[in-house]
Amino acid sequence: MNISTIFRPGIRPLSAAVLAGMLILLAQCKKDPPATVITACDLTDIPYSPTPYTIIKPDDFPQIFIPADNPMTKEGVQLGRRLFYDPILSGDSTMSCSSCHLPQGSFTDNKAVSTGIDGIAGRRSAMSLLNIAYATNGLFWDGRVKTLEEQALKPVEDPVEMHTTWPQVVEKLKKHPVYPELFRKAFGISSCASITKELAAKAIAQFERILISSGTSKFDQFNRGVAEFEDEELRGKLMFFDEGQSSGLPDAQCFHCHGGLTMTGNNFFNNGLDSVGKLTDFPDKGLGEVTGKDSDCGKFRTPTLRNIALTAPYMHDGRFNTLEEVMAQYNDNGFGISNEDIFVQQIGFPVTNDGVVLIPD
């Protein structure tokens, strides 16, 4: 309110007391109410006796690295699972981690790009969390963090995703009727005041580490000698692993980027998706945004191929709806950009317009 308008000619002046009251009210309207900070909440009467948790995995899968400062416990996993599925982590309590990482989509959301709480679309597809415990060379499509504990912190404060702050989330956790007890049982804290974003991230990371393949796929059964491939499946395997030369089959070069039992090379590649004049022209620089190196522009982390039929659409930006479209893209052998993976240019299997791979007689 403009004070001068109160004393315009012809208008009866307000009393000093009334004017002072109005100004105080206006000043108070501009201030948010102070946040209630929990400093008490004694939890020491709740027993703290964590139970070690052994991750269940196929015998032939590699060992999983567990950081020394975040050992696996049943209580930690249970807390992490609850946090993963709880929209309390988002600004308006409408979105959880699982909103973009749904079990039925092999922990993706089956969208080209994910949408946050404000209805704003991101620029990348939600990557599968299956076997994410084995991703030890950088997480997210661009490798911006190295550990699951670091990864779990990011979406909460991302303005496009959960769009809140950790101090706000932590205050909600402190006031919650159940979470203080769960944090006590998982990490031995003595009061609500000891709940931190770091402990929440540790719990979520513990849960994410148990998202391991069952090892019962036909591929696994074939490797163990308890199942046989049909002819087309066998041809696909031979081409995938570059084992088909003696049979007259072309090399598909897949395993160079999707190797090992988890079928991810745990590395970053330019897989020949875009043509640019210079490396810094990529619309999404990927790893290059993190490292600042031109040679890393257009490189992205290789996703797992396990449960790949459940995770469409494909690529970091979800540009392909089917695996047949992916195969056709690779058959074009890239664009010859200087940092393209060398094996992209060596792929040699013809694909028809309807997506059928032609096999030599």
ChimeraX attribute file (.defattr): number of C-alpha atoms within 10 A of each C-alpha:
attribute: neighborCount
match mode: 1-to-1
recipient: residues
	/A:1	8
	/A:2	5
	/A:3	9
	/A:4	7
	/A:5	10
	/A:6	13
	/A:7	11
	/A:8	10
	/A:9	8
	/A:10	6
	/A:11	9
	/A:12	9
	/A:13	12
	/A:14	11
	/A:15	9
	/A:16	9
	/A:17	8
	/A:18	10
	/A:19	14
	/A:20	12
	/A:21	12
	/A:22	13
	/A:23	13
	/A:24	11
	/A:25	11
	/A:26	12
	/A:27	10
	/A:28	11
	/A:29	10
	/A:30	8
	/A:31	8
	/A:32	7
	/A:33	8
	/A:34	6
	/A:35	8
	/A:36	8
	/A:37	12
	/A:38	15
	/A:39	11
	/A:40	12
	/A:41	14
	/A:42	13
	/A:43	18
	/A:44	13
	/A:45	8
	/A:46	14
	/A:47	11
	/A:48	18
	/A:49	13
	/A:50	16
	/A:51	13
	/A:52	12
	/A:53	15
	/A:54	10
	/A:55	16
	/A:56	11
	/A:57	17
	/A:58	14
	/A:59	8
	/A:60	11
	/A:61	14
	/A:62	12
	/A:63	12
	/A:64	16
	/A:65	11
	/A:66	12
	/A:67	10
	/A:68	7
	/A:69	7
	/A:70	15
	/A:71	13
	/A:72	25
	/A:73	22
	/A:74	17
	/A:75	23
	/A:76	30
	/A:77	22
	/A:78	17
	/A:79	23
	/A:80	25
	/A:81	19
	/A:82	17
	/A:83	22
	/A:84	24
	/A:85	17
	/A:86	17
	/A:87	18
	/A:88	19
	/A:89	27
	/A:90	25
	/A:91	21
	/A:92	13
	/A:93	14
	/A:94	14
	/A:95	21
	/A:96	22
	/A:97	22
	/A:98	17
	/A:99	20
	/A:100	23
	/A:101	22
	/A:102	17
	/A:103	16
	/A:104	11
	/A:105	18
	/A:106	22
	/A:107	22
	/A:108	24
	/A:109	25
	/A:110	24
	/A:111	20
	/A:112	22
	/A:113	19
	/A:114	23
	/A:115	21
	/A:116	20
	/A:117	19
	/A:118	13
	/A:119	10
	/A:120	12
	/A:121	15
	/A:122	16
	/A:123	15
	/A:124	19
	/A:125	25
	/A:126	27
	/A:127	26
	/A:128	25
	/A:129	20
	/A:130	24
	/A:131	20
	/A:132	21
	/A:133	21
	/A:134	17
	/A:135	25
	/A:136	16
	/A:137	15
	/A:138	19
	/A:139	20
	/A:140	20
	/A:141	21
	/A:142	23
	/A:143	24
	/A:144	17
	/A:145	17
	/A:146	14
	/A:147	17
	/A:148	22
	/A:149	21
	/A:150	15
	/A:151	18
	/A:152	21
	/A:153	18
	/A:154	14
	/A:155	19
	/A:156	21
	/A:157	17
	/A:158	14
	/A:159	16
	/A:160	19
	/A:161	25
	/A:162	26
	/A:163	19
	/A:164	20
	/A:165	17
	/A:166	20
	/A:167	11
	/A:168	13
	/A:169	20
	/A:170	22
	/A:171	18
	/A:172	16
	/A:173	22
	/A:174	24
	/A:175	15
	/A:176	13
	/A:177	9
	/A:178	10
	/A:179	18
	/A:180	23
	/A:181	22
	/A:182	18
	/A:183	28
	/A:184	25
	/A:185	22
	/A:186	24
	/A:187	20
	/A:188	18
	/A:189	21
	/A:190	20
	/A:191	19
	/A:192	24
	/A:193	17
	/A:194	20
	/A:195	20
	/A:196	17
	/A:197	17
	/A:198	14
	/A:199	19
	/A:200	23
	/A:201	21
	/A:202	25
	/A:203	30
	/A:204	27
	/A:205	27
	/A:206	28
	/A:207	24
	/A:208	22
	/A:209	21
	/A:210	20
	/A:211	19
	/A:212	20
	/A:213	18
	/A:214	10
	/A:215	16
	/A:216	10
	/A:217	13
	/A:218	13
	/A:219	17
	/A:220	16
	/A:221	14
	/A:222	13
	/A:223	13
	/A:224	10
	/A:225	9
	/A:226	9
	/A:227	13
	/A:228	13
	/A:229	14
	/A:230	9
	/A:231	9
	/A:232	10
	/A:233	12
	/A:234	13
	/A:235	17
	/A:236	19
	/A:237	18
	/A:238	19
	/A:239	23
	/A:240	19
	/A:241	16
	/A:242	17
	/A:243	18
	/A:244	18
	/A:245	11
	/A:246	8
	/A:247	12
	/A:248	11
	/A:249	20
	/A:250	22
	/A:251	20
	/A:252	25
	/A:253	21
	/A:254	18
	/A:255	16
	/A:256	17
	/A:257	21
	/A:258	21
	/A:259	17
	/A:260	14
	/A:261	18
	/A:262	22
	/A:263	18
	/A:264	21
	/A:265	20
	/A:266	21
	/A:267	18
	/A:268	22
	/A:269	20
	/A:270	24
	/A:271	25
	/A:272	22
	/A:273	18
	/A:274	16
	/A:275	13
	/A:276	14
	/A:277	8
	/A:278	11
	/A:279	19
	/A:280	17
	/A:281	14
	/A:282	16
	/A:283	11
	/A:284	19
	/A:285	21
	/A:286	24
	/A:287	26
	/A:288	21
	/A:289	18
	/A:290	14
	/A:291	14
	/A:292	11
	/A:293	13
	/A:294	16
	/A:295	17
	/A:296	23
	/A:297	27
	/A:298	29
	/A:299	27
	/A:300	23
	/A:301	25
	/A:302	23
	/A:303	27
	/A:304	24
	/A:305	17
	/A:306	20
	/A:307	15
	/A:308	15
	/A:309	13
	/A:310	17
	/A:311	23
	/A:312	22
	/A:313	23
	/A:314	22
	/A:315	21
	/A:316	23
	/A:317	18
	/A:318	19
	/A:319	18
	/A:320	17
	/A:321	16
	/A:322	14
	/A:323	15
	/A:324	16
	/A:325	17
	/A:326	16
	/A:327	18
	/A:328	19
	/A:329	16
	/A:330	22
	/A:331	19
	/A:332	18
	/A:333	19
	/A:334	22
	/A:335	15
	/A:336	15
	/A:337	19
	/A:338	11
	/A:339	17
	/A:340	23
	/A:341	19
	/A:342	18
	/A:343	16
	/A:344	22
	/A:345	18
	/A:346	17
	/A:347	19
	/A:348	17
	/A:349	19
	/A:350	17
	/A:351	19
	/A:352	10
	/A:353	10
	/A:354	9
	/A:355	15
	/A:356	12
	/A:357	16
	/A:358	11
	/A:359	13
	/A:360	10
	/A:361	6
